[in-house]
Amino acid sequence: MKLSLGKIGMVLAMSAGLFACSKKDEVAPKATITLKEIGSGNSKVAYAGSDLHVDAEIIAPGGIKEVKLDIHPQEAGGWEFDSTYTEGFVGVKNADFHKHIDIPAEAAAGKYHIHLTVIDQHGQQTEVESDLEIKIDATLPSLASLELKLNTAKTDLHVGGDISAPNKIASVTVEIHGGWEYEVTYTDAAMVGQTTYHLHKHVNVSAAPAGHYHVHVKVVDQRGKEREFEEHFDK
């Protein structure tokens, strides 16, 4: 059977239309998540009254809609955490999920599960899991009344607080991140080897552009135990 030129044209047009629709209906692959750190040094251990480091690399070809983090005990009666993150993630295809989760001092010691879930702009969901153990350690360093104060010119940031370290102080690190990154480690003779110390430091932030910043103060003792504290400020 022979087809007229008109019919051949119609067939070609229909084929092209079907091809265009199939291309249009294609959905980007689901996100992938690579867990890089659960607990300091990826130890999968955290301490009540301290914070938990969670770091993951997210690749989402379809763009991120939201990221969810859920922590729950393996047995009833423990601490639970559930939070959804959108700020800085919506529409992003490649992201570093880096959070410090405060664990209450009264959190029960024991075995926990972590679920990190990414939902993309197409509604596709990817989830990864990890184990976590929460421990009690009364000898961890502490930092009471962490205070950040910016001067009137917004060039100098005062960082203060009262450190207690039963195993004696080894170092204190101040890290600032936001639209500007800065890190400094202090090992002053007046601080090192002490069990208590009044922290009073000034950081030059004149190079930092206006914006919202997070400050992490990490206290490390002479047994290598460390604890990190977080505050924030606006410039």
C-alpha positions, 0 to 999 in steps of 0.5 A: 500500500502506498502512502500519499505525501500528505499521509507521510507528513502526518505520520512524521508529525505525529511521531515527532509529537510523540517524541517531544511528549516523551522528552517533556515527560522525562523526570530527572533522576532521584537525589543521591545522599552520601553521609560524610559525618555522623558524630565528630570524626564520623564516630557515630557517637554523641554526648548528652548536653553536647551537639551532634555533627551531621554532614552529608553531600546531596546531589539532586538533578531535579533540584531540592525541595526540602531536607528532613532529619529524623532521630529516634531511639531504638527503644521507647523512652529516649530523645527524639528529633525531627526537623525540615530544612528548606533555607539555602536548599530549595532549588539547589542541585548540589548541596553540603548538608552540615548541621550541628544538632543540640542534644539535651543534657537530659537525653537518655543514653542508648542506641538511636537511628538517624534518617536523612531524607531529601525530597526533590522538586518532582516529589521524588524521595531519597532516604539514608539511615545511620546508627547513633549512640548517645553517651553520658560523659560528665567530664566533657568541657563546657562553655557557659553564657556564650556571648557574641557582641559586635561593636558599633562599627561592625568591625570587631566581634567579641566572643566571651563565656566561661569554660570549664574543663575537668581534664584541663583545656588544650585549645579553643577554636572559633569558627565563623561561617556565612557569607564569609569564612574565618577560623582561629585556634587559641592556645594561650598560656593563660588558658592551656592546662586550666580547668576553668577560664573566662574566654574573652576574645576579639575577632576582626570581622571588617572583611565580612559582608553584611549578612547572617553568621553562625559562630562555633566555639570548640573547646578541646581538653587534654584528653582529646575530648571536645565539645562545640557550642554555637551562636549567631549574629547579624552584621 
